């Protein structure tokens, strides 16, 4: 998907975002983790590499974050960063709702393909609602 299209879709998914402020397009699961060597080191079986490498740069792994939040997140493991920065169940739930993070999937890196598929479905549902498509 071209970068301009990605920004248009993210602006629909994040209607509260004031683009006069600094927002970053963030890879939820860090882009730097998606190399064959790093997947191997994390114990991801080779027959699953394609599911990781083909999808990390697509919309279901992207979110808008304020610049400072993205700077602190940097290349941290998403699950680790998520729970460090959202210590209460209420904070976790609010973040998940705001960023369309599936709440029924363990956020461990090895679950990326399942996370991706679930979040993609949440994005489709939100876009249909926002664009009033049945």
Secondary structure by P-SEA (a helix, b strand, c coil): ccaaaaaaaaaaaccccccccccccccccccccccaaaaaaacccccaaaaaaacccccccbbbbcaaaaaaaccccaaaaaaaacccaaaaaaaaaaacccccccccccaaaaaaaaaaaaaaaaaaaaaccc
